[in-house]
Every structure is written in C-alpha cells, then in structure tokens.
Amino acid sequence: MKKLIIASVALCALVSSVCAEQTRKVQFRTLCLGQIEELGTVLLWTGMELPKAQEVVLYTDVSPVIEGVFNSNEAIFYTEKPGPDGKPLRVSVGQVTLGKAQRQLLLFLPSGGGEGKLPYQVRAYDDELSTFALGSVRVINLAPVPVRFILAGATTPQIPPVKYALFPHPAKVDAYNMYPVVIEFQSADGKWVKGQSVSWKANERRREIVVTLVDQRFRQPTVQTFSDFPPWAGRVRELSEIQE
C-alpha cells in the first residue's frame, strides 16, 4: 500500500511537471485598428480553466503589457452570451497563432463581417527589441496590393500584401531630424499611386509602427502610424548605462 501511495505521488508530480513544460507565458500588447461596437473589451481563452476570465481592452493605440499563460500556441478571444440552458456561452471573436517570441504585438483589424468570418482578424508580431530595435520603422501591409515607401528620395523594396518590413531611418534629414516620406500603392495595372505624402522624424529613442491598408467602406488607401516606446526598453537602457 505504501509503495502504491509513493507511486501515485510520483505520477502526480510527473504529470504536473509535463503540464508545466507544456504551458507558455507570453507578454503581449494589443493594437486595434478599429473597434467594433460592443467589442471594445474581449475575453482571452488560453486553453486553461482559470477562476476568472481575463479581460483584454482593445485600445486604438498600443496597449499596456498583458501577460497570458497558454497551454498551446493559440490565443482565442471571445465574448460570453447566455446559452439555451442559461449558462454563459463562449462566442469567438478572433484568434491567432502566437509567434515564438516572449513578447508579441497582437494587431486587431475588423474583418468587415461576412459568412464564416470572425469579427476581428488578429495577427501576431515579434515585439522584442532584438528584432524591432529603437530607431527603426516597422511597416505592416494589410492592403490587398503591394506598397512601397520613398524615404528622403530613396525607394524601398515593395512590400507584398499581408507582409511586413523593417526600415532604418535615412541618414539624410534636416536640422530638425525630419525627412520627407511618400507612400505608394500599386494599382491593378501595375502603376504606383501616391497614397500619402508626409514628413517623419528620425527618432533613435522610439520605434515607429506603420500600417497600410485599404478602407473597406470607401475603397481608399489609408496609412496609420503609431510612435512606440515599449516599457521594457527603459530597463534595457538603464542596464546599458550601468555597464558603461
């Protein structure tokens, strides 16, 4: 009997160890490119039963850091509605396969509805400083056509639909660290059409997130830009200054 008890305890410890190895902790931030009415706050399903559902507010700018512990690579966002039996029924509103990074940015975009579509399209991007450093620009192309950028007169390679690219700021800037930017979208006949002409500031202490897309309602190219200083960047800088 004693041996049986010891074996049971050992088995429980082994199962707990395996479960611990299968779980994964991810720090993520969200960026919502357009809130859907009544879906500005959603719930996060991590694959584990928790005492309380984890609420996620969908900010229209980069959100504070949220930490989730997952037992798979799927992050599912849902709402709850009363079911036929009166109990809460989970209704999925968006899901994404997480990347490999410990820190990730989850981008939410209204899907526009339609049969079989969830309300939000969700995409995950590596948010580590090692892959998206301060002083650089990340362009995420959600338009159905290629885009390209002309930065201080130099043309970047085109970015295909649903792809992204990283660019450094150009060395050619004015006295205020500003430089001209032209964003072009490729038309159906292969010609490049100007979507936006602006000036950007070359800031080595921040990151820039640029999202290109086509407005679903008016069918016009649009560009959304977000200046980002991730909270962990300050800690990295402090450690660097101490080492120096």
N, C-alpha and C positions, 0 to 999 in steps of 0.2 A: 504493500500500500504506500509505504514511504517512497519507494522508487517511482511509483506511478505519479505521486504528487510532484516529485522533483522533475520528472519528465514533462509533466503538464506545465510547470512553471517555466522550464527551459523552452518549450514550444511557444508559449505566450511571448516570451522575451524575443524569440526568433521572429515571430510574426510582427511584433512591434518594430523590431529593427528593420525588417524588409519594408514595412509601410513607411517608416521614417525615411528610408533611402528613396522610395518612390515619390514622396512629396517634394515639392519645389517651391521655394519662396522667391517671389518676383516683386520688385518695386516698380510701379508704373505710374505714369501721368496720362491724363486724357486731354484731347483737344477735339472739340465738337465744332464742325464747320457749319452747323445749322441745326438748332434744336427743333425737335418735333413736339408739337403741343402735347402736354401731359406726359412727355417722356424726357423731361429735363433732369430727372433723377431716376436711375435704374438700380437694379439689384444684381449682385455678382454671384454667379454659381461657380465654385472652384472644384466641384467634384467631391466635396466632403460635406457631411452634415454638420452645420455649425449651430450653436444655440440661438443665434440671431443672424438674419440675413445682412450681408454687408452692402450698405448703400454707396452708390457712386454718383456724384453730381457731375453732370456733363457741362463743363464750362465752355464758353465760346472763346476762351483763351487757354493757354497751357495751365493745367490744374496743379494743385499741390500734390505731393507724392502720396500714393496709396500703396499699401502692402497687402499682397494676397498670397496665400499658401495653397498650392494646387497639387492634385494627385494625377494630373495629366497635363498635356500641353494645350488644352482647350480652355479658353476663358469665355464663358457664356453669360450674357447679360439678359435679364428678364424682368418682367413685372408680374404681379400677382393679381388674379381676379377670382371672384367667388366661383367655385365649381358647382356641378349639379348637386353634389351632396353637401354643399355649404362650406366645404373646406377650401383653402386657398389653392388655386390652380396656377402653376407656373406657365407664363407665356413668353417665349423667347423673342427678344427684340434685336439681337445682334450677337455675333460670336466671331472669334478669331483664334487662329492657331498662333500661340506665342512663339517668339523667336528664342534664340539661345542665350541672349544677354540677361544679366541680372537686373538691369534697368531698361525699361522699354517705354516708348511713347505709343499710346493707342489712339488712332485717329478715327473719329466717328463722322460719317457722312450720310445724310438722309438718302435712302435708296430711291425715293420717288414712288414707292408703292409698286403695285403690280402683283399678279398671281405668283405665289411661291416665294416672294421676296420678303425678307425681314425688314422692319422699319429702318434699321441702320446697317450700312456697310461698315465694317470695322477692319482696320489694318494695323499691324504691329511693326514698329521700327526700333532698331537698336538705339538706345539713348545714352550709351556710355561715352565718356569724353575721349576714350581711346579711338573711337570710330567716328565721333562727331565732335570735333575739338572746338574750343573757343576761337573766335575769329574766322569761322567758316560759315558757309551758306549751304543749307540742305534744301534742294528743290524736289518736291513730290508732285509728279504729274498725274493728276486724276482726270485729265481731259481725254477724250477718245481719240485725240490726234497727237502727233509729236509736237514738242515745244523746244525752243532754243532761246538763249539769252545772249545779248550783246552787252558785255561789261566793259565800260570805258573804251569802246571801239573794238574789243576783241570778242569774236563769236565763239560760244561754247559748242561742244558736240550736241546734237539733238537728243532729247530725252523721250523715249517711246512712251506710249500710254501705260499707266499703272506702274511705272518705274520711277526711280529717284536717282539723284546725283548729288555729289558734294563738290563745291567750288570754294577756293580761297578768294578773299577779296583781292582785286587787282592792285598792283603797286602804283598805278597811275591814278592819283587822287589830287583834289585841290587843297587849298590851305586849311579847309575845314574837314578834311578827310572824306569829302563827298565825291561820288563819281556817278556818271550817267548810266542808266540801265534801260535797255529796250527788250521787251519780252514778246516773242513772236510765236504764233500758232500756225501750223501747216494746214493749208486748205485742201479740199478734195482734189484739186488739180495740181497739187504739189507745190504751189506757191506759198511763200511765207507772208503772213498777215500780222501787222502790228497789233498786239493786244493791250499793251501798256507801255508808257514811256515815263520813267520816274528817275529820281536820284536816291541812291543809297549811301549810308555812311559806313565806312570801313572801321568797324569797332572790334579790336582784338580781345576785348573783355566780355564779349557776348557771342551768342550764336544766332543765326537768322534761319527761320523756317519759312519757306515759300511754297505755297500750294497753288498749282494751276489747275483750273477746271473749266467746264462749260456750264453756264447757268441752265438748269433743266427747263425753266419756265420760258425764258426769253431767247435761249439758244445763243447766248453771247459769251465770249471768252472772259473769264474773270481771274483775278490774281489776289490771293490773300497772303499777307505777310505777318509774321509774329517774331518779335525780338525775345530771345530766351536766355536767361541766366539760370541754369539748373542749380538747386540748392547745394548739391554736393560739390559743385565747382569751387565754392568758397573754402571748403575744407581742404580740397586739393591744393589750392593756392597757399593756404596757411602752412601746410606741411612743406611745400616747396620753399617758402620764405624761411622757415625754421632751418631747413637743411642747408640753405645758402649761408 
